[in-house]
Amino acid sequence: MAMTTPTRRIHYSPPWGNASIIGVAGSSGSGKTSLALAIVASLNLPWVVILSMDSFYKPLTPAQSAAAFRNEFDFDSPDAIDFDVLVDRLRDVKNGKVADIPVYSFQKHARLEQTTTIYSPHVLILEGIFALHDQRVLDMLDLKIFAEADADLCLSRRLVRDVKERGRDIDGCIKQWFGFVKPNFSKYVAPQREIADIIIPRGIENKVAIAMISSQIQKTLQHKSAQHQLELTRLGKIAEDSPLSPNAIIIKQTNQVKAIHTLLMDETTSTEDYIFYFDRMVALLIETAVDFLPFTPSQVTTPQGHVYMGLKKTAEISAVVVLRGGSAFETGLRRTIPDCRIGRILIQTNYRTGEPELHYRALPANIKQCGLVLVLDPQMSSGGAALMAVKVLVDHGVPEDRIVFVTYMAGRVGVNRVLRVFPEARCVVARMGDDMENRWVETRYLGC
Amino acid sequence: MASDSQPQAPVGPEYRPATQKPKATVSTPLPHDNVHILPQTPQLIALLTMIRDTNTGRADFIFYSNRIIRLLVEEGLNHLPVVEHEITTPVGRNYAGVKFEGKICGVSIMRAGESMEQGLRDCCRSVRIGKILIQRDEETSKPKLYYDKLPEDIADRWVLLLDPMLATGGSALMAIDVLKSRGVPEEHILFLNLIASPEGAKKFADRFPKVRVVTAFVDQGLDEKNYIVPGLGDFGDRFYTM
């Protein structure tokens, strides 16, 4: 019997594996949010996200809520913040998992049903008046910033924001300021200066400080990118030394399959023929891959009243297309499973560093419940993108043994890289090729 | 019950552990060299289960039949010869490949066989398709040829003969006679069907041992009305009119 689970699992840490977290604290109205936005804008990269501590206000009891509407509830005390949830979510981010962030409504003074999701940032900027307050949070911060501003400026900014954006009135805001904000500042907010690494005066006007911080973050990102590539190289070395994993299934090389390979590889084949034969090949690949669905015995009666003991599937299949190449699989996939739910992931290889980068993801809502998730990418060379795609699914709660990576052409090193990290996943391949080959398969299919 | 005398076996590819192979009724094994049965994968069994089920609606029946038909066509085409053909790949390497050799055509036995034409076209876009109408003569209860229209040069082609059910084999055997009379050599004929009876398969092996029969499943046998047991009812009716 074939072995399905090689004993040794190799660890892979994606670039979002150990996210850096930067804390920005400061008085209300000190310009923390603008500062964080200015930093992100100066970086202009999708892997840096801002998390506002406003999302972590505790839901109020009816009595507290009534007080809040009278402007008599103290939102500027650390007690108003749900640090336990914040710490949990930060841990998720730090560990590269999907973090569901609560949404707080200032109009209703309540946590809303829906959540937003943070996933795969390389750097997260946590901003809030108490960003440097809780020891558990401090332990996770890689850089601690305190934004300093003149108290008059803080008050005027706060007035404008609360009236314009949060539906308050001027009297209520002034009552809050002198009743809670000001006393709390000296009691809880100001002491955070003592533990900050950097104190930034004058907020976004302070271009020098913003440039310093963004270059610091650049360095962190470069370091992470270098680490990730080292990681891929290390996995490649391990993969080179081992024979092809038993979880790699190469479809039977029949005469038809070989003839289709020949047509697909022949540069003189017309685009029309190429698409036709590629679709035909994909249908064969999908038929092989869907055999990993769980089935259960099922007895049916024929129109003549005879009984047949057959099988039926016990769960749904979904697919995830690795853009853009994976979209070449869709016609063939729909031929076999017309109503298949199809998620999409965009992974691009940085042309300067050669590092695969995750840019976009939209996954089927029920992906965790699927009996089988097919990851579609027509060509696998180094396996870096494949590794990342499978990791994204695992991070979203898809059990590893339900993942089948389907590809037209792969190299042994790439396949082994993925299957050594995810030994319970499977890989279905139409043809084993060279370890490093330009991505021509989808270029031929899509015509550009 | 019909299923009792058919073999039950754990179904699944060899790389799957035995515990993950559910048990189901699989194809009856046959001793004839010219009969090729598709690998009994869980997927194929599940597809057959769908189309056998009397409660399966027409849309599903057509869709799942088509999936099996494509597998049959792919398997059938594998019996065609190929010749060596070296090409240059987009990355500038030489690849010692193969290419299809010889012309093919489809011939469907009307009307049920015509249901397999779409599946054939999915794999061979511009394939020529001939037709043969054979009906049972009410008086003699023997099959009678009513109509045929075949490509002129059929003698130079490989023929994929299409009929979804092989029961007694009466019309299919007559269709082979027609093809042979037009000069098609026996060994250039591939007969594709979804479900075969052991009786029908044996008749083919005895009369035309060089004709290759490609089937998805060999059932238990025939009932007194010569219907395949357990079968799936009248394929043509379920595909076209029911």
Interface residues (C-beta under 8 A of the other chain):
Chain A: M1 A2 T4 P246 N247 I249 T254 N255 Q256 K258 A259 H261 T262 L263 M265 D266 E267 T268 F276 R280 A283 L284 E287 V290 D291 L293 P294 F295 T296 P297 S298 Q299 V300 T301 T302 P303 Q304 H306 V307 Y308 M309 G310 L311 K312 K313 R335 T336 P338 D434 E437 N438 W440 T443 R444
Chain B: M1 A2 S3 Q8 V11 G12 P13 E14 Y15 R16 P17 A18 Q20 P22 K23 A24 T25 T41 P42 Q43 I45 A46 L48 T49 M50 R52 D53 T54 N55 F63 R67 R70 L71 E74 L77 N78 L80 P81 V82 H85 I87 T88 T89 P90 V91 R93 Y95 G97 V98 K99 F100 D122 C123 R125 D223 Y227 V229 P230 G231 L232 G233 D234 R238
